[in-house]
Amino acid sequence: DQQVKQNSPSLSVQEGRISILNCDYTNSMFDYFLWYKKYPAEGPTFLISISSIKDKNEDGRFTVFLNKSAKHLSLHIVPSQPGDSAVYFCAASADSSASKIIFGSGTRLSIRP
Amino acid sequence: DAMVIQNPRYQVTQFGKPVTLSCSQTLNHNVMYWYQQKSSQAPKLLFHYYDKDFNNEADTPDNFQSRRPNTSFCFLDIRSPGLGDAAMYLCATLPGFSTDTQYFGPGTRLTVL
């Protein structure tokens, strides 16, 4: 029973265009959400987070949107760059921190020239 | 420079032969985690330590044990590895319970023959 779902295992986007990665969750107690990026042979690295009191958080080319009523969040990357090619994990927590996080299964993003 | 170090990066063991994976950190963080990630699946929390307090996830098999002799080191012991235990094992740290993100090591890929 997956509480955090990333239904697209892979996504291919042209360089310079917008990449949109989606994530759905089932637990209404989740109040903190994170995105991690993972390159091959490396561990996940933190990208951006959002608290449930917000509906948007922006950091440079990366923006995370949260729709609590739909239990859905998305990560927008614009413009997409070749270095963005990686696996992106969505994660969620029910204690307003990163102390105990539940991961999705990841989406592999490929940026094509 | 490396903050969370995992050794070895690749481990091959035989079915039923005990194996130990190690994790060390230079961050002096209170909390250390072990995750198991199977191919194309979400990282799954096995257990974590807050200082010396051990917290086991309810569905972590008894075959998996952990030791944390000091702040810097944490070990994952698999007493009798089965073929189903082949996975990437990720170690992560957290300064305390009210922070933004966990910090991950590069992982150890375990192969069971």
Backbone of each chain as ProteinMPNN parsed JSONL, in Angstrom:
{"seq_chain_A": "DQQVKQNSPSLSVQEGRISILNCDYTNSMFDYFLWYKKYPAEGPTFLISISSIKDKNEDGRFTVFLNKSAKHLSLHIVPSQPGDSAVYFCAASADSSASKIIFGSGTRLSIRP", "coords_chain_A": {"N_chain_A": [[0.845, -1.182, 0.0], [1.103, 1.789, -1.208], [1.917, 4.905, 0.037], [2.891, 7.17, -1.078], [2.966, 8.091, -4.34], [4.446, 7.864, -7.488], [3.518, 7.969, -10.535], [4.565, 7.982, -13.062], [7.122, 6.325, -14.425], [9.139, 7.211, -16.041], [10.311, 10.071, -17.922], [10.702, 12.129, -20.697], [12.185, 15.049, -21.868], [12.639, 17.908, -23.873], [15.62, 19.801, -24.054], [15.651, 22.988, -22.535], [12.927, 23.217, -22.433], [9.974, 22.959, -20.305], [10.013, 20.783, -17.518], [7.817, 18.626, -15.921], [7.153, 16.98, -13.067], [5.232, 14.616, -11.408], [3.408, 13.795, -8.394], [1.535, 11.859, -6.175], [-0.302, 11.481, -3.142], [-1.609, 9.557, -0.377], [-2.075, 9.763, 2.307], [-3.646, 11.83, 4.483], [-2.504, 13.037, 6.615], [0.029, 13.834, 6.03], [2.29, 16.518, 6.054], [4.501, 17.759, 5.163], [6.653, 18.01, 2.461], [9.016, 16.694, 0.168], [11.448, 16.906, -2.446], [13.818, 14.866, -3.984], [16.844, 14.398, -5.757], [18.528, 12.077, -7.755], [21.543, 10.927, -8.95], [23.105, 8.37, -10.971], [24.945, 5.956, -9.108], [25.195, 7.602, -6.939], [24.015, 8.929, -3.8], [20.619, 9.993, -2.931], [20.015, 13.483, -3.267], [18.963, 16.399, -1.615], [16.501, 18.536, -2.978], [14.293, 20.416, -3.049], [11.698, 21.642, -0.885], [8.375, 21.655, 0.606], [6.047, 23.017, 2.819], [2.865, 22.103, 4.215], [1.398, 24.354, 4.697], [1.771, 26.05, 2.688], [1.269, 26.646, -0.856], [3.004, 26.764, -2.851], [6.456, 26.708, -3.65], [9.512, 28.135, -4.45], [12.68, 27.831, -6.017], [15.079, 29.084, -7.667], [15.402, 27.535, -10.736], [13.6, 25.643, -10.052], [10.395, 24.74, -8.99], [7.978, 23.884, -6.654], [4.701, 22.734, -6.447], [1.821, 22.477, -4.458], [-1.177, 20.787, -4.032], [-3.442, 20.429, -1.815], [-6.072, 19.543, -1.517], [-6.394, 17.816, -3.614], [-4.474, 16.055, -2.989], [-1.914, 16.121, -4.188], [1.223, 16.793, -5.611], [3.601, 18.669, -7.511], [6.627, 18.977, -9.363], [8.258, 21.503, -11.001], [10.539, 22.173, -13.513], [12.306, 24.631, -14.994], [14.224, 26.574, -17.234], [14.68, 23.286, -18.615], [17.701, 21.466, -18.241], [20.61, 19.692, -19.501], [22.007, 18.583, -17.304], [20.007, 18.049, -15.549], [19.068, 15.578, -15.942], [18.21, 12.733, -14.321], [17.135, 10.619, -11.566], [14.16, 11.411, -9.943], [12.871, 11.716, -6.757], [9.927, 11.859, -4.937], [8.9, 12.725, -1.662], [7.364, 12.356, 1.566], [6.212, 13.568, 4.745], [4.791, 13.22, 8.04], [5.211, 14.762, 10.243], [5.967, 17.383, 10.124], [8.628, 17.667, 9.525], [11.819, 16.416, 8.375], [12.233, 14.051, 9.664], [11.05, 11.517, 9.553], [10.476, 10.098, 6.667], [8.517, 9.197, 3.845], [9.029, 7.633, 0.847], [8.367, 8.035, -2.694], [8.424, 5.982, -5.682], [10.006, 7.042, -7.616], [10.874, 9.005, -10.554], [12.352, 8.773, -13.644], [14.045, 11.212, -15.231], [14.842, 12.346, -18.384], [16.743, 14.524, -20.245], [16.691, 15.651, -23.408], [18.731, 16.694, -26.187]], "CA_chain_A": [[0.0, 0.0, 0.0], [2.007, 2.931, -1.316], [1.334, 6.161, 0.479], [3.396, 8.205, -1.978], [2.984, 7.438, -5.656], [4.906, 8.558, -8.678], [2.953, 7.031, -11.516], [5.344, 7.977, -14.305], [8.486, 5.863, -14.137], [10.12, 7.938, -16.832], [9.849, 11.273, -18.611], [11.716, 12.684, -21.589], [11.862, 16.448, -22.153], [13.665, 18.577, -24.662], [16.392, 20.841, -23.365], [15.083, 24.323, -22.64], [11.484, 23.204, -22.165], [9.624, 22.728, -18.911], [9.8, 19.41, -17.043], [6.832, 18.567, -14.84], [7.125, 15.669, -12.433], [4.045, 14.553, -10.567], [3.434, 12.929, -7.22], [0.258, 11.798, -5.455], [-0.192, 10.836, -1.842], [-2.907, 9.096, 0.124], [-2.214, 10.023, 3.739], [-3.996, 13.233, 4.697], [-1.699, 13.569, 7.718], [1.297, 14.358, 5.525], [2.297, 17.968, 6.117], [5.791, 18.265, 4.69], [6.94, 17.256, 1.246], [10.368, 16.957, -0.317], [11.91, 16.293, -3.69], [15.218, 14.516, -4.029], [17.393, 14.095, -7.072], [19.542, 11.037, -7.606], [22.339, 10.514, -10.093], [23.621, 7.003, -10.834], [26.089, 5.716, -8.219], [25.225, 8.569, -5.854], [22.81, 8.926, -2.983], [19.693, 11.098, -3.199], [20.337, 14.794, -2.706], [17.782, 17.235, -1.412], [16.312, 19.544, -4.025], [13.369, 21.465, -2.623], [10.631, 21.119, -0.025], [7.231, 22.541, 0.811], [5.176, 22.734, 3.954], [1.45, 22.077, 3.829], [0.768, 25.667, 4.861], [2.002, 26.775, 1.44], [0.902, 25.913, -2.059], [4.058, 26.929, -3.856], [7.776, 27.099, -3.176], [10.342, 28.315, -5.64], [14.11, 27.967, -5.786], [15.737, 29.141, -8.971], [14.657, 26.907, -11.831], [12.748, 24.594, -9.489], [9.21, 25.172, -8.261], [7.094, 22.793, -6.237], [3.314, 23.131, -6.221], [1.084, 21.535, -3.629], [-2.641, 20.869, -4.047], [-3.818, 19.567, -0.682], [-7.386, 18.931, -1.713], [-6.21, 16.708, -4.552], [-3.348, 15.257, -2.497], [-1.048, 16.074, -5.354], [2.238, 17.824, -5.759], [4.362, 18.583, -8.754], [7.9, 19.698, -9.444], [8.477, 22.103, -12.309], [11.916, 22.577, -13.777], [12.291, 25.414, -16.226], [14.261, 25.655, -18.359], [15.366, 22.026, -18.346], [19.088, 21.426, -18.713], [21.104, 18.311, -19.552], [22.39, 18.13, -15.962], [18.816, 17.684, -14.794], [18.781, 14.148, -16.186], [18.417, 12.02, -13.056], [15.888, 10.093, -10.997], [13.597, 12.331, -8.965], [12.014, 11.073, -5.765], [9.029, 12.627, -4.104], [8.842, 12.135, -0.332], [6.411, 13.051, 2.423], [6.354, 13.358, 6.178], [3.6, 13.608, 8.796], [5.584, 15.437, 11.484], [6.471, 18.727, 9.793], [10.083, 17.694, 9.414], [12.35, 15.304, 7.576], [12.683, 13.001, 10.576], [10.599, 10.214, 9.071], [9.903, 10.409, 5.361], [8.072, 8.093, 2.997], [9.425, 7.947, -0.523], [7.791, 7.443, -3.886], [9.327, 5.068, -6.388], [10.9, 7.806, -8.476], [10.663, 9.223, -11.984], [13.61, 9.015, -14.339], [13.933, 12.324, -16.177], [15.905, 12.437, -19.393], [16.685, 15.768, -21.015], [17.282, 15.395, -24.718], [19.197, 17.945, -26.805]], "C_chain_A": [[0.89, 1.245, 0.0], [1.312, 4.201, -0.882], [1.761, 7.332, -0.398], [3.616, 7.55, -3.333], [3.512, 8.378, -6.728], [4.577, 7.638, -9.836], [3.698, 7.006, -12.842], [6.757, 7.516, -13.999], [9.536, 6.64, -14.918], [9.453, 9.094, -17.569], [11.0, 11.78, -19.467], [11.278, 14.071, -22.023], [12.998, 17.052, -22.964], [14.343, 19.67, -23.84], [15.748, 22.202, -23.605], [13.596, 24.382, -22.35], [11.233, 22.954, -20.684], [9.473, 21.229, -18.64], [8.813, 19.478, -15.887], [6.773, 17.141, -14.316], [6.003, 15.664, -11.4], [4.157, 13.531, -9.451], [2.062, 12.994, -6.556], [0.467, 11.111, -4.118], [-1.568, 10.497, -1.309], [-3.145, 9.481, 1.583], [-2.47, 11.51, 3.987], [-3.231, 13.854, 5.863], [-0.348, 14.114, 7.249], [1.243, 15.882, 5.512], [3.607, 18.584, 5.653], [6.225, 17.372, 3.553], [8.294, 17.674, 0.7], [10.54, 16.33, -1.696], [13.412, 16.063, -3.574], [15.582, 14.165, -5.464], [18.491, 13.06, -6.878], [20.205, 10.748, -8.941], [22.786, 9.069, -9.883], [24.848, 6.96, -9.929], [26.243, 6.795, -7.147], [23.961, 8.419, -5.023], [21.882, 10.05, -3.363], [20.187, 12.39, -2.556], [19.081, 15.648, -2.679], [17.711, 18.315, -2.482], [15.477, 20.712, -3.504], [12.29, 20.83, -1.754], [9.486, 22.117, 0.044], [6.448, 22.072, 2.022], [3.726, 22.811, 3.496], [0.751, 23.412, 4.033], [0.957, 26.527, 3.614], [1.436, 25.97, 0.27], [1.958, 26.025, -3.156], [5.356, 27.284, -3.144], [8.718, 27.085, -4.367], [11.799, 28.453, -5.23], [14.805, 27.91, -7.137], [14.864, 28.533, -10.056], [13.612, 25.905, -11.338], [11.592, 25.204, -8.695], [8.392, 23.94, -7.897], [5.72, 23.397, -5.932], [2.617, 22.042, -5.411], [-0.415, 21.813, -3.719], [-3.16, 19.896, -2.996], [-5.144, 18.864, -0.919], [-7.3, 17.737, -2.651], [-5.151, 15.733, -4.083], [-2.343, 15.035, -3.621], [0.006, 17.165, -5.257], [3.011, 17.598, -7.049], [5.63, 19.421, -8.629], [8.058, 20.192, -10.867], [9.932, 22.531, -12.412], [11.892, 23.352, -15.086], [13.403, 26.466, -16.194], [15.028, 24.385, -18.001], [16.753, 22.039, -18.982], [19.582, 19.983, -18.721], [21.476, 17.744, -18.182], [21.209, 17.765, -15.084], [18.438, 16.222, -15.004], [19.178, 13.346, -14.948], [17.105, 11.343, -12.681], [15.428, 11.053, -9.905], [12.626, 11.582, -8.057], [11.19, 12.125, -5.048], [8.999, 11.94, -2.738], [7.915, 12.977, 0.532], [6.603, 12.652, 3.872], [5.086, 13.837, 6.885], [3.949, 14.343, 10.083], [6.291, 16.76, 11.233], [7.99, 18.803, 9.713], [10.512, 16.523, 8.544], [12.749, 14.132, 8.447], [12.222, 11.615, 10.138], [9.844, 10.437, 7.769], [9.589, 9.132, 4.6], [8.337, 8.502, 1.555], [8.451, 7.369, -1.539], [8.841, 6.631, -4.615], [10.203, 5.763, -7.419], [10.435, 7.926, -9.914], [12.011, 9.525, -12.603], [13.383, 10.087, -15.408], [15.127, 12.321, -17.115], [15.702, 13.723, -20.176], [17.407, 15.527, -22.335], [17.643, 16.721, -25.395], [18.248, 18.44, -27.89]], "O_chain_A": [[1.364, 1.694, 1.044], [0.237, 4.531, -1.382], [1.082, 8.357, -0.457], [4.36, 6.577, -3.454], [3.08, 9.524, -6.851], [5.273, 6.653, -10.084], [3.486, 6.109, -13.658], [7.519, 8.25, -13.37], [10.693, 6.716, -14.503], [8.245, 9.109, -17.808], [12.14, 11.85, -19.008], [10.154, 14.262, -22.487], [14.169, 16.736, -22.753], [13.709, 20.361, -23.043], [15.351, 22.529, -24.723], [13.055, 25.449, -22.059], [12.169, 22.762, -19.908], [8.879, 20.502, -19.436], [8.964, 20.297, -14.981], [6.392, 16.216, -15.033], [5.857, 16.604, -10.618], [4.891, 12.547, -9.546], [1.498, 14.077, -6.397], [1.334, 10.246, -3.992], [-2.571, 11.074, -1.731], [-4.287, 9.519, 2.04], [-1.603, 12.345, 3.728], [-3.301, 15.065, 6.075], [0.341, 14.79, 8.013], [0.279, 16.473, 5.024], [3.796, 19.797, 5.743], [6.179, 16.146, 3.65], [8.673, 18.844, 0.758], [9.869, 15.362, -2.052], [14.167, 16.93, -3.133], [14.758, 13.707, -6.256], [19.288, 13.157, -5.945], [19.555, 10.382, -9.921], [22.841, 8.595, -8.749], [25.696, 7.85, -9.992], [27.295, 6.898, -6.516], [22.966, 7.855, -5.478], [22.299, 10.981, -4.051], [20.71, 12.384, -1.442], [18.259, 15.619, -3.594], [18.717, 18.924, -2.844], [15.92, 21.86, -3.523], [12.003, 19.638, -1.869], [9.604, 23.261, -0.395], [6.223, 20.877, 2.214], [3.4, 23.492, 2.523], [-0.383, 23.585, 3.585], [0.373, 27.605, 3.501], [1.161, 24.776, 0.391], [1.818, 25.456, -4.238], [5.369, 28.046, -2.177], [8.722, 26.157, -5.176], [12.121, 29.101, -4.234], [15.081, 26.837, -7.673], [13.729, 28.961, -10.27], [12.83, 25.381, -12.131], [11.792, 26.07, -7.843], [8.15, 23.068, -8.731], [5.601, 24.42, -5.257], [2.803, 20.849, -5.651], [-0.86, 22.94, -3.505], [-3.301, 18.7, -3.25], [-5.304, 17.7, -0.551], [-8.04, 16.764, -2.503], [-4.946, 14.692, -4.709], [-1.982, 13.904, -3.948], [-0.278, 18.301, -4.874], [3.061, 16.495, -7.591], [5.69, 20.414, -7.904], [8.001, 19.415, -11.819], [10.476, 23.168, -11.511], [11.519, 22.828, -16.136], [13.514, 27.192, -15.205], [15.931, 24.421, -17.165], [16.954, 22.543, -20.087], [19.028, 19.139, -18.018], [21.279, 16.556, -17.928], [21.389, 17.228, -13.991], [17.571, 15.698, -14.304], [20.352, 13.296, -14.582], [16.099, 11.473, -13.379], [16.215, 11.456, -9.049], [11.699, 10.915, -8.515], [11.709, 13.152, -4.61], [9.065, 10.713, -2.66], [7.705, 14.161, 0.267], [7.083, 11.563, 4.186], [4.395, 14.736, 6.405], [3.08, 14.533, 10.934], [7.113, 17.199, 12.038], [8.568, 19.885, 9.823], [9.69, 15.752, 8.048], [13.534, 13.289, 8.013], [12.941, 10.637, 10.339], [8.707, 10.91, 7.773], [10.298, 8.13, 4.7], [7.924, 9.572, 1.108], [7.797, 6.356, -1.291], [10.005, 6.597, -4.215], [11.059, 5.125, -8.032], [9.708, 7.076, -10.428], [12.73, 10.417, -12.152], [12.628, 9.888, -16.359], [16.278, 12.296, -16.679], [14.62, 13.977, -20.704], [18.602, 15.231, -22.355], [16.966, 17.732, -25.21], [18.499, 19.478, -28.503]]}, "seq_chain_B": "DAMVIQNPRYQVTQFGKPVTLSCSQTLNHNVMYWYQQKSSQAPKLLFHYYDKDFNNEADTPDNFQSRRPNTSFCFLDIRSPGLGDAAMYLCATLPGFSTDTQYFGPGTRLTVL", "coords_chain_B": {"N_chain_B": [[35.916, 15.767, 1.99], [33.572, 14.328, 1.672], [30.538, 13.647, 3.305], [28.704, 11.765, 4.268], [29.575, 8.548, 4.361], [29.807, 5.471, 2.767], [30.774, 2.136, 3.041], [31.477, -1.166, 1.899], [31.21, 0.139, -1.502], [30.207, -1.645, -3.277], [29.065, -4.861, -2.659], [29.444, -8.282, -2.546], [27.916, -11.235, -1.613], [27.388, -14.572, -0.357], [24.52, -16.671, -0.492], [22.986, -16.888, 2.603], [25.324, -16.286, 3.981], [26.636, -14.285, 6.489], [26.701, -10.698, 6.377], [28.133, -7.456, 6.63], [27.412, -4.064, 6.391], [28.746, -0.78, 6.23], [28.516, 2.547, 7.563], [29.586, 5.854, 7.793], [29.854, 9.122, 9.225], [30.699, 12.566, 8.918], [29.425, 14.646, 9.963], [28.478, 14.891, 12.486], [25.86, 14.318, 13.232], [22.807, 13.642, 14.999], [20.989, 11.664, 14.283], [20.739, 8.621, 12.549], [20.033, 6.699, 9.667], [18.935, 3.676, 8.053], [18.149, 2.578, 4.859], [16.487, 0.431, 2.544], [16.663, -0.12, -0.87], [15.136, -1.47, -3.546], [15.317, -2.423, -6.998], [13.936, 0.07, -9.06], [12.1, 0.747, -7.145], [10.667, 2.452, -4.267], [12.858, 3.899, -1.832], [13.047, 2.196, 1.24], [12.491, 2.527, 4.63], [14.408, 0.933, 7.05], [15.393, 0.976, 9.742], [16.2, 3.333, 12.401], [18.488, 5.356, 14.291], [18.311, 7.473, 17.046], [20.65, 9.221, 18.448], [21.768, 6.936, 20.689], [19.464, 5.54, 20.813], [17.524, 3.053, 19.5], [15.386, 2.498, 16.764], [13.176, 0.446, 15.359], [11.594, -0.355, 12.298], [8.273, -1.597, 11.901], [7.905, -3.589, 10.01], [10.377, -4.518, 9.358], [12.495, -7.173, 8.641], [13.631, -9.722, 10.967], [16.063, -10.638, 10.283], [17.653, -8.516, 9.71], [19.859, -6.428, 11.363], [21.203, -3.832, 13.458], [23.906, -1.72, 14.45], [25.238, 0.88, 16.434], [28.013, 2.082, 17.363], [29.158, 4.511, 18.052], [28.76, 8.127, 17.615], [29.602, 8.62, 15.028], [29.589, 6.291, 13.471], [27.675, 3.678, 11.93], [26.289, 0.467, 11.579], [25.025, -2.018, 9.373], [23.837, -5.166, 9.736], [23.326, -8.156, 8.089], [22.052, -11.101, 8.772], [21.561, -13.625, 7.612], [21.703, -13.611, 4.534], [19.271, -13.565, 1.96], [18.232, -14.276, -1.444], [16.365, -12.364, -2.003], [17.237, -10.169, -0.614], [18.99, -8.758, -2.046], [19.9, -5.603, -3.042], [20.037, -1.978, -3.094], [21.544, -0.371, -0.43], [20.972, 2.299, 1.569], [22.376, 4.807, 3.557], [21.558, 7.389, 5.811], [21.635, 10.668, 7.337], [20.643, 12.946, 9.96], [20.464, 16.108, 11.509], [18.805, 16.564, 13.719], [15.478, 16.424, 15.025], [14.081, 18.504, 13.907], [14.553, 19.533, 11.267], [15.347, 20.312, 7.805], [16.046, 18.345, 5.892], [17.167, 15.004, 5.172], [20.486, 13.66, 4.931], [22.139, 11.892, 2.533], [24.2, 8.99, 2.033], [26.256, 7.467, -0.593], [25.393, 4.91, -0.979], [25.371, 1.288, -0.763], [25.652, -1.322, -2.938], [24.27, -4.401, -2.767], [24.876, -7.685, -3.682], [23.589, -10.929, -3.848], [24.619, -14.162, -4.081]], "CA_chain_B": [[34.702, 16.479, 1.614], [32.407, 13.454, 1.784], [29.911, 13.851, 4.599], [28.168, 10.458, 4.653], [30.422, 7.62, 3.617], [29.378, 4.084, 2.892], [31.735, 1.144, 2.574], [31.985, -0.868, 0.566], [30.196, 0.611, -2.437], [29.628, -2.851, -3.873], [29.327, -6.014, -1.804], [28.893, -9.549, -3.033], [27.949, -12.262, -0.585], [26.713, -15.808, -0.735], [23.267, -16.981, 0.177], [23.15, -17.377, 3.961], [26.584, -15.867, 4.621], [26.441, -12.963, 7.105], [27.408, -9.585, 5.761], [28.007, -6.18, 7.341], [27.63, -2.836, 5.623], [29.075, 0.265, 7.18], [28.228, 3.943, 7.244], [30.194, 6.805, 8.717], [29.486, 10.505, 8.91], [31.569, 13.601, 9.475], [28.531, 15.767, 10.225], [28.114, 14.88, 13.91], [24.409, 14.336, 13.324], [22.254, 12.759, 16.021], [20.132, 10.612, 13.764], [21.237, 7.87, 11.393], [18.987, 5.848, 9.09], [19.23, 2.696, 7.002], [17.077, 2.311, 3.91], [16.692, -0.572, 1.506], [16.005, 0.248, -2.122], [15.202, -2.455, -4.62], [15.295, -1.806, -8.312], [12.735, 0.787, -9.481], [11.159, 0.905, -6.041], [10.958, 3.523, -3.328], [13.663, 3.549, -0.653], [12.194, 1.761, 2.357], [13.195, 2.668, 5.896], [14.555, -0.295, 7.849], [15.458, 1.432, 11.133], [17.02, 4.51, 12.608], [18.986, 5.654, 15.629], [18.454, 8.845, 17.55], [21.79, 8.953, 19.334], [21.873, 5.484, 20.871], [18.119, 4.945, 20.842], [17.271, 2.31, 18.273], [13.973, 2.46, 16.375], [12.997, -0.535, 14.289], [10.297, -0.316, 11.621], [7.495, -2.788, 12.259], [7.981, -4.644, 9.005], [11.77, -4.872, 9.058], [12.709, -8.572, 9.046], [14.589, -9.964, 12.048], [17.342, -10.919, 9.627], [18.387, -7.261, 9.641], [20.202, -5.865, 12.654], [22.038, -2.651, 13.31], [24.729, -1.3, 15.592], [25.795, 2.229, 16.349], [28.947, 2.138, 18.486], [29.415, 5.911, 18.412], [28.009, 9.062, 16.791], [30.062, 8.666, 13.637], [29.477, 5.032, 12.727], [26.487, 2.842, 12.063], [26.469, -0.733, 10.784], [23.87, -2.851, 9.047], [24.202, -6.577, 9.682], [22.318, -9.064, 7.544], [22.531, -12.327, 9.407], [21.499, -14.745, 6.669], [21.133, -12.963, 3.337], [18.577, -14.331, 0.94], [18.274, -13.649, -2.764], [15.49, -11.192, -1.952], [17.879, -9.061, 0.08], [19.812, -8.015, -2.993], [19.316, -4.264, -3.127], [20.891, -0.86, -2.712], [21.315, 0.014, 0.959], [21.305, 3.708, 1.717], [22.505, 5.362, 4.901], [21.266, 8.821, 5.814], [21.761, 11.299, 8.643], [19.81, 14.118, 10.226], [20.986, 16.761, 12.715], [17.854, 16.454, 14.825], [14.155, 16.156, 14.49], [13.373, 19.658, 13.348], [15.352, 20.086, 10.174], [14.73, 20.283, 6.491], [16.314, 17.214, 5.008], [18.165, 13.99, 5.489], [21.674, 13.674, 4.074], [22.336, 10.503, 2.139], [25.438, 8.477, 1.47], [26.124, 7.006, -1.975], [24.772, 3.59, -1.032], [26.108, 0.046, -1.019], [24.838, -2.27, -3.697], [24.506, -5.773, -2.297], [24.515, -8.805, -4.553], [23.571, -12.209, -3.137], [24.762, -15.248, -5.064]], "C_chain_B": [[33.457, 15.645, 1.884], [31.845, 13.535, 3.19], [29.317, 12.563, 5.149], [28.838, 9.434, 3.739], [29.926, 6.199, 3.838], [30.435, 3.163, 2.287], [31.224, -0.26, 2.816], [30.89, -0.306, -0.333], [29.483, -0.564, -3.105], [30.039, -4.035, -3.0], [28.663, -7.235, -2.423], [28.998, -10.552, -1.897], [27.224, -13.497, -1.103], [25.444, -15.969, 0.072], [23.557, -17.529, 1.574], [24.41, -16.938, 4.677], [26.432, -14.453, 5.189], [27.284, -11.888, 6.434], [27.133, -8.328, 6.574], [28.31, -5.032, 6.398], [27.886, -1.717, 6.619], [28.773, 1.649, 6.634], [28.935, 4.804, 8.273], [29.839, 8.215, 8.275], [30.439, 11.466, 9.606], [30.746, 14.809, 9.915], [28.149, 15.904, 11.695], [26.6, 14.963, 14.114], [23.919, 13.297, 14.323], [21.614, 11.5, 15.432], [20.794, 9.94, 12.567], [20.183, 6.848, 10.98], [19.615, 4.809, 8.162], [17.964, 2.465, 6.186], [17.495, 1.162, 3.004], [15.949, -0.096, 0.251], [16.214, -0.838, -3.157], [14.941, -1.75, -5.943], [13.925, -1.214, -8.643], [11.672, 0.899, -8.387], [11.57, 2.076, -5.153], [11.938, 3.045, -2.269], [12.739, 3.281, 0.534], [13.001, 1.82, 3.643], [13.206, 1.333, 6.64], [14.538, 0.028, 9.339], [16.249, 2.72, 11.216], [17.431, 4.612, 14.069], [18.839, 7.138, 15.886], [19.457, 8.741, 18.684], [21.898, 7.432, 19.494], [20.52, 4.778, 20.906], [17.785, 4.347, 19.486], [15.77, 2.24, 18.01], [13.822, 1.575, 15.146], [11.639, -0.313, 13.615], [9.592, -1.66, 11.83], [7.685, -3.924, 11.266], [9.414, -4.973, 8.591], [12.028, -6.302, 9.532], [13.773, -8.682, 10.139], [15.988, -10.253, 11.523], [18.237, -9.687, 9.571], [18.593, -6.724, 11.056], [21.074, -4.636, 12.41], [22.781, -2.375, 14.601], [25.195, 0.114, 15.363], [26.738, 2.406, 17.542], [29.282, 3.546, 18.949], [28.663, 6.81, 17.432], [28.339, 8.911, 15.314], [29.73, 7.428, 12.826], [28.153, 4.322, 12.983], [26.657, 1.663, 11.107], [25.136, -1.416, 10.543], [24.371, -4.276, 8.903], [23.038, -7.366, 9.102], [22.777, -10.469, 7.91], [22.57, -13.511, 8.438], [20.871, -14.227, 5.38], [20.449, -13.96, 2.416], [18.648, -13.589, -0.377], [17.431, -12.382, -2.794], [16.084, -9.998, -1.238], [18.835, -8.292, -0.818], [19.154, -6.672, -3.269], [20.42, -3.239, -2.962], [20.533, -0.517, -1.269], [21.86, 1.424, 1.153], [21.351, 4.08, 3.196], [22.212, 6.859, 4.801], [21.425, 9.357, 7.23], [20.874, 12.532, 8.724], [20.327, 14.764, 11.5], [20.092, 16.579, 13.933], [16.483, 16.38, 14.233], [13.451, 17.365, 13.892], [14.185, 20.328, 12.256], [14.773, 19.7, 8.831], [14.919, 18.993, 5.718], [17.252, 16.214, 5.638], [19.311, 14.074, 4.472], [22.065, 12.229, 3.8], [23.767, 10.208, 1.733], [25.184, 7.932, 0.068], [25.508, 5.621, -2.1], [25.776, 2.465, -1.197], [25.179, -0.88, -1.781], [25.214, -3.678, -3.296], [24.002, -6.772, -3.314], [24.587, -10.084, -3.738], [23.591, -13.33, -4.169], [24.2, -16.555, -4.532]], "O_chain_B": [[32.416, 16.174, 2.273], [32.597, 13.495, 4.164], [29.409, 12.291, 6.346], [28.682, 9.461, 2.518], [29.661, 5.789, 4.968], [30.918, 3.384, 1.176], [30.596, -0.519, 3.843], [29.728, -0.288, 0.072], [28.305, -0.478, -3.449], [31.209, -4.188, -2.649], [27.483, -7.218, -2.773], [30.058, -10.698, -1.289], [26.55, -13.469, -2.133], [25.326, -15.456, 1.185], [24.282, -18.513, 1.721], [24.554, -17.192, 5.873], [26.131, -13.52, 4.443], [28.407, -12.127, 5.989], [26.05, -8.155, 7.133], [29.324, -5.026, 5.7], [27.32, -1.702, 7.712], [28.775, 1.886, 5.426], [28.892, 4.524, 9.471], [29.561, 8.464, 7.102], [30.913, 11.218, 10.715], [31.3, 15.869, 10.206], [27.567, 16.91, 12.101], [26.124, 15.601, 15.053], [24.512, 12.23, 14.483], [21.692, 10.417, 16.012], [21.338, 10.606, 11.687], [19.533, 6.222, 11.817], [20.671, 5.031, 7.571], [16.885, 2.2, 6.715], [18.677, 0.948, 2.734], [14.776, 0.276, 0.305], [17.338, -1.092, -3.59], [14.417, -0.637, -5.99], [12.898, -1.882, -8.53], [10.495, 1.118, -8.671], [12.671, 2.614, -5.274], [11.86, 1.893, -1.843], [11.793, 4.023, 0.795], [14.076, 1.228, 3.732], [12.171, 0.696, 6.834], [13.774, -0.56, 10.105], [16.881, 3.149, 10.251], [16.805, 4.032, 14.955], [19.199, 7.963, 15.046], [19.141, 8.228, 19.757], [22.101, 6.725, 18.507], [20.454, 3.554, 21.017], [17.765, 5.037, 18.466], [14.983, 1.959, 18.914], [14.276, 1.909, 14.051], [10.639, -0.103, 14.302], [10.23, -2.709, 11.921], [7.631, -5.094, 11.643], [9.63, -5.637, 7.578], [11.803, -6.612, 10.702], [14.684, -7.86, 10.228], [16.974, -10.124, 12.249], [19.45, -9.809, 9.402], [17.65, -6.584, 11.834], [21.605, -4.43, 11.318], [22.343, -2.745, 15.69], [25.51, 0.503, 14.239], [26.308, 2.832, 18.613], [29.648, 3.753, 20.105], [28.001, 6.314, 16.52], [27.47, 9.054, 14.455], [29.602, 7.511, 11.605], [27.597, 4.358, 14.081], [27.107, 1.83, 9.974], [24.242, -1.396, 11.389], [25.22, -4.566, 8.059], [21.905, -7.255, 9.569], [23.786, -10.954, 7.398], [23.513, -14.302, 8.454], [19.67, -14.379, 5.155], [20.969, -15.04, 2.133], [19.065, -12.432, -0.435], [17.742, -11.438, -3.521], [15.496, -8.917, -1.254], [19.421, -7.292, -0.402], [17.995, -6.609, -3.68], [21.579, -3.579, -2.724], [19.358, -0.388, -0.928], [23.04, 1.697, 0.931], [20.473, 3.709, 3.975], [22.578, 7.509, 3.822], [21.359, 8.603, 8.201], [20.423, 13.077, 7.716], [20.604, 14.066, 12.475], [20.584, 16.453, 15.055], [16.351, 16.279, 13.013], [12.323, 17.243, 13.415], [14.467, 21.525, 12.31], [13.852, 18.89, 8.727], [14.035, 18.59, 4.963], [18.034, 16.546, 6.529], [19.13, 14.495, 3.329], [22.292, 11.447, 4.723], [24.458, 11.054, 1.166], [24.049, 7.929, -0.408], [25.141, 5.199, -3.197], [26.881, 2.662, -1.703], [24.072, -1.184, -1.337], [26.359, -4.096, -3.47], [22.852, -6.715, -3.75], [25.555, -10.297, -3.009], [22.703, -13.435, -5.016], [24.237, -17.571, -5.226]]}, "name": "protein", "num_of_chains": 2, "seq": "DQQVKQNSPSLSVQEGRISILNCDYTNSMFDYFLWYKKYPAEGPTFLISISSIKDKNEDGRFTVFLNKSAKHLSLHIVPSQPGDSAVYFCAASADSSASKIIFGSGTRLSIRPDAMVIQNPRYQVTQFGKPVTLSCSQTLNHNVMYWYQQKSSQAPKLLFHYYDKDFNNEADTPDNFQSRRPNTSFCFLDIRSPGLGDAAMYLCATLPGFSTDTQYFGPGTRLTVL"}
